[in-house]
Amino acid sequence: MSTKHIVHVVSNVSHYGAPNEGTPTGLWLGELSEAYHEFAAKGYKQTLVSPAGGKVPIEPNSLGPMGLEATSKAWLEDPIKMALLENTKAPADINAADVDAIYFTGGHAVMYDFTDSEPVHKLTADIWARGGVVSSVCHGYCGLLKAKLADGSLLIAGKKITGFSWEEEILAGVEKKVPYDAEALAKKNGAQYEKAAAFTSHAVVDGKLVTGQNPQSATATAQKVIEVLEGSA
């Protein structure tokens, strides 16, 4: 069995910011549970990290009929896995030299604590610099939009990526709640952004960068990460 190490980045944020601060958000559970399931099947070591460390709230909508699927149901019923969300590590707790891939999960919460988290960005840059895989699914790419490499360049500049589209924000009815347009910012910061039809599985690989468009893409994204790690991509 492989001993590769995956770091999942999850959010500490529980509500939208002003003027929608009463609206709950958090981790989209299936984007973690589906990937965790795929990586566990390969025997990979897995660690949860959040910008502040500690507790991770779950996005209520991810527990509804549109979000809840087999792996997230199993996660909710597993006390050991639920406990992982109570005490995540902080970026400073992780040695990038021990990490083979970083995987940014989504949920609208990440738009508030991934985008400008320097400790998360530094960990990402360090993993990238040593040849590790950088990956995200759905809103997880918000953690990559401003991430800079050691030479000061933006990680996503000139690279093919995908992530939750503005069309999907509109269809989800949250376009007036989100703090910015992630698709537009990706393009502004030099990414070659692409998307498939709304809410269909779509994963993009550009070298060691792997991104998925939406919750429906979590399993495919994790499988692409595995392919890159195992040298079959």
VENDA-V159621 format. One record per pair of residues at least 4 apart in sequence whose ideal C-beta (glycine too) atoms are under 7 Angstrom apart, sorted by the first residue. I is the first residue (numbers start at 1). GAP is how many residues later the second one is. Records with the same first field share a line. If there is no record, write none. Layout:
I->GAP + GAP
This chain:
1->42
2->40 + 41 + 42
3->42
4->40 + 96 + 225
5->39 + 40 + 42 + 93 + 94 + 95
6->33 + 38 + 40 + 94 + 95 + 97
7->40 + 42 + 87 + 92 + 95
8->24 + 28 + 38 + 40 + 41 + 95 + 97
9->40 + 41 + 93 + 94 + 95 + 96 + 111 + 134
10->17 + 22 + 38 + 40 + 46 + 78 + 95
11->15 + 16 + 39 + 45 + 96 + 98 + 99 + 102 + 103
12->38 + 39 + 40 + 42 + 43 + 44 + 101
13->12 + 13 + 96 + 99 + 100
14->10 + 11 + 12 + 43
15->6 + 7 + 8 + 9 + 10
16->4 + 5 + 7 + 9 + 92 + 161
17->4 + 95 + 162
20->157
23->154
24->36
25->34 + 82 + 83 + 84
26->31 + 32 + 33 + 81 + 83
27->5 + 29 + 30 + 31 + 32 + 78 + 80 + 82
28->31 + 34 + 39 + 77 + 78 + 79 + 110 + 187
29->4 + 29 + 33 + 34 + 43 + 46
30->4 + 32 + 37 + 39 + 41 + 42 + 185 + 188
31->4 + 74 + 75 + 106 + 107 + 184 + 187
32->4 + 73
33->4 + 38 + 39 + 42
34->4 + 37 + 184 + 185 + 188
35->4 + 68 + 183 + 186 + 187
36->4 + 10
37->4 + 34
38->181 + 184 + 185 + 188
39->5 + 7 + 183
40->4 + 6
42->184
47->42 + 47
48->36 + 40 + 41
49->39 + 40 + 41 + 42 + 45
50->4 + 6 + 38
51->62 + 63 + 66 + 68 + 69
52->38
53->35 + 36 + 37
54->33 + 34
55->30 + 31
56->29 + 32
58->4 + 5
59->48 + 50
61->6
62->5 + 10 + 45
63->4 + 5
64->4
67->148
68->4 + 5
69->4
70->4
71->4
72->4
73->4
74->4
75->6
76->6
78->4
79->4
89->4 + 5
91->28 + 29 + 31 + 32
92->27
94->5 + 29
96->27 + 30 + 31 + 34
97->33
99->28 + 33
100->32 + 33 + 129
101->31 + 32 + 34 + 124 + 128
102->21 + 22 + 25 + 30 + 32 + 33
103->32 + 122
104->10 + 31 + 32 + 36 + 37 + 39 + 40
105->32 + 35
106->4 + 31 + 32 + 33 + 34 + 58
107->32
108->31 + 66 + 70
110->4 + 29 + 30 + 32 + 33
111->4 + 28 + 31 + 67 + 68 + 69 + 71
112->67
113->4
114->6 + 28 + 29
115->27 + 28 + 30 + 31
116->30
117->4
118->4
119->4
120->4 + 23
121->4 + 25 + 26 + 27
122->4
123->4
124->4 + 10 + 23 + 31
125->4 + 22 + 23 + 24 + 25 + 30
126->4
127->5 + 7
128->4 + 6 + 21 + 27 + 80
129->21
131->77
132->76
133->75 + 77 + 92 + 95 + 96
134->10 + 21 + 74 + 75
135->75 + 76 + 86 + 90
136->4 + 5 + 7 + 8 + 27 + 75
137->75 + 80 + 81 + 84
138->25 + 26 + 74 + 75 + 76 + 77
139->24 + 25 + 43
141->4 + 20 + 22 + 41 + 45 + 70
142->40
143->4
144->11 + 12
145->11 + 37 + 40 + 41 + 44
147->8
148->4 + 5 + 6 + 7
149->4 + 6
153->4
154->35 + 36
156->5 + 30 + 33 + 34 + 35
157->32 + 33 + 34
158->32 + 34
159->32 + 33 + 47 + 50
160->32 + 34 + 44 + 46
161->25 + 30 + 32 + 43 + 45 + 48 + 50
162->31 + 32 + 33 + 40 + 42 + 49 + 50 + 51
163->19 + 23 + 48 + 50
164->4 + 5 + 18 + 49 + 50
165->18 + 30 + 33 + 48
166->4 + 15 + 17 + 18
167->4 + 31
168->4 + 30 + 31 + 46
169->5 + 6 + 9
170->5
171->27
174->4
180->5
181->4
182->4
183->4 + 10
184->4
185->4
186->5 + 7
187->4 + 6
194->10
195->7 + 18
196->4 + 6 + 17
199->15 + 17
200->16
201->15 + 16 + 19
202->10 + 11 + 15
203->7 + 8 + 9 + 14 + 17 + 18 + 21
204->7
205->5 + 19 + 23 + 28
208->20
210->11 + 14 + 15 + 18
211->10
212->5 + 6 + 8 + 9
213->4
217->4
218->4
219->4
220->4
221->4
222->4
223->4
224->4 + 9
225->4
226->4
227->5 + 6
228->5
